[in-house]
Amino acid sequence: MKTVIPQGTRKSVGHYVPGVISNGMLYISGQLPVDPETGVMPEGGVRAQARMALANVERILLAAGLSRENVVQCRVYVPDVAYWDEVNAVYAEFFGAHKPARVVVPSRDLHGGALVEIEALAEMKAE
């Protein structure tokens, strides 16, 4: 296994790393909508937070030498299913024509009051 930690990533208080490469796959830990340099969540509601969480996913992809097109699955956590439409719109904008497998999981409160958290799985070589 190889860990993936993008440059400029703030040290986490949790016992995990942003990404792990194992057996040709990149496993991306749940990404909160927190600016990696400042540690602050963006204002602007769930759309702004979804953009930030996806940007954090992309930072890890790029650090591993991958792109959005390598993502095969995402899990999207939201504290209320009412956010589904807005998160889906930002997600579709981010991925464009590429459509990874996905699940949206309505959960209880997310860490720090976040409105979205996204984890992803990407393959090291596209077929």
C-alpha positions as CSV (number, residue, x, y, z in Angstrom):
1,M,0.0,0.0,0.0
2,K,1.1,3.6,-0.7
3,T,-0.4,6.6,1.0
4,V,-1.4,9.7,-1.0
5,I,-1.2,13.1,0.8
6,P,-1.4,16.2,-1.5
7,Q,1.0,19.0,-0.8
8,G,-0.4,21.7,1.4
9,T,-2.8,19.3,3.2
10,R,-3.4,20.3,6.8
11,K,-2.6,17.6,9.4
12,S,-5.8,15.7,10.3
13,V,-6.7,15.0,13.9
14,G,-8.4,11.8,12.7
15,H,-6.5,8.5,12.3
16,Y,-6.5,8.2,8.5
17,V,-4.8,9.5,5.3
18,P,-6.5,11.3,2.4
19,G,-5.8,8.4,0.0
20,V,-4.4,4.9,-0.2
21,I,-3.3,3.1,-3.4
22,S,-3.7,-0.7,-3.2
23,N,-3.9,-3.3,-5.9
24,G,-4.3,-0.8,-8.7
25,M,-7.0,1.2,-7.0
26,L,-7.0,4.6,-5.2
27,Y,-9.2,4.8,-2.2
28,I,-10.1,8.4,-1.3
29,S,-11.2,9.0,2.3
30,G,-14.4,11.0,2.9
31,Q,-13.7,14.6,1.9
32,L,-15.4,17.4,3.8
33,P,-16.0,20.8,2.2
34,V,-13.0,22.3,4.0
35,D,-10.4,24.5,2.3
36,P,-7.2,22.5,2.6
37,E,-5.1,25.6,3.2
38,T,-7.4,27.5,5.7
39,G,-9.5,24.8,7.2
40,V,-12.6,26.9,6.6
41,M,-15.9,25.7,5.0
42,P,-17.1,27.9,2.2
43,E,-20.2,30.0,2.5
44,G,-23.0,29.6,0.0
45,G,-24.8,26.5,1.2
46,V,-24.7,23.0,0.0
47,R,-23.7,23.8,-3.6
48,A,-20.6,25.7,-2.5
49,Q,-19.8,22.9,-0.1
50,A,-20.3,20.2,-2.7
51,R,-17.9,22.0,-5.0
52,M,-15.3,22.2,-2.3
53,A,-15.6,18.5,-1.3
54,L,-15.3,17.6,-5.0
55,A,-12.3,19.9,-5.4
56,N,-10.7,18.1,-2.4
57,V,-11.4,14.7,-4.1
58,E,-9.7,16.1,-7.2
59,R,-6.6,17.2,-5.2
60,I,-6.1,13.6,-4.1
61,L,-6.6,12.3,-7.6
62,L,-4.1,14.7,-9.0
63,A,-1.6,13.9,-6.3
64,A,-1.9,10.2,-7.4
65,G,-1.4,11.2,-11.1
66,L,-5.1,10.6,-11.9
67,S,-8.1,12.6,-13.1
68,R,-11.8,12.7,-12.7
69,E,-12.2,10.1,-15.4
70,N,-10.4,7.5,-13.3
71,V,-13.2,7.6,-10.6
72,V,-15.3,4.5,-10.7
73,Q,-17.5,5.1,-7.6
74,C,-18.4,7.8,-5.2
75,R,-20.3,7.8,-1.9
76,V,-22.0,11.1,-1.1
77,Y,-23.2,11.7,2.4
78,V,-25.7,14.5,3.2
79,P,-27.5,15.2,6.5
80,D,-30.8,15.5,4.7
81,V,-32.1,13.9,1.4
82,A,-33.6,17.4,0.6
83,Y,-30.0,18.3,-0.5
84,W,-30.0,15.6,-3.2
85,D,-31.0,17.8,-6.2
86,E,-28.5,20.5,-5.5
87,V,-25.6,18.1,-4.8
88,N,-26.6,16.1,-7.9
89,A,-26.4,19.3,-10.1
90,V,-22.9,20.2,-8.8
91,Y,-21.8,16.5,-9.1
92,A,-23.0,16.4,-12.7
93,E,-21.2,19.7,-13.5
94,F,-18.0,18.3,-12.0
95,F,-18.0,14.9,-13.8
96,G,-19.6,16.0,-17.1
97,A,-20.1,13.1,-19.4
98,H,-18.2,10.7,-17.1
99,K,-20.7,8.9,-14.8
100,P,-19.1,6.9,-12.0
101,A,-21.3,4.6,-9.9
102,R,-22.7,6.5,-7.0
103,V,-24.8,6.3,-3.9
104,V,-26.2,9.3,-2.0
105,V,-26.6,8.5,1.7
106,P,-28.8,10.6,3.9
107,S,-27.1,10.6,7.2
108,R,-27.3,12.4,10.5
109,D,-25.2,15.4,11.2
110,L,-21.8,15.5,9.5
111,H,-18.5,16.5,11.1
112,G,-18.3,20.3,11.8
113,G,-21.8,20.9,10.5
114,A,-20.8,20.1,6.9
115,L,-23.7,19.6,4.5
116,V,-21.8,17.1,2.3
117,E,-19.0,14.6,2.5
118,I,-17.7,12.6,-0.5
119,E,-15.5,9.5,-0.7
120,A,-14.3,8.0,-3.9
121,L,-12.7,5.0,-5.5
122,A,-10.6,5.4,-8.6
123,E,-8.7,2.9,-10.8
124,M,-5.0,3.6,-11.6
125,K,-5.4,2.6,-15.3
126,A,-8.5,3.3,-17.3
127,E,-9.6,0.4,-19.5
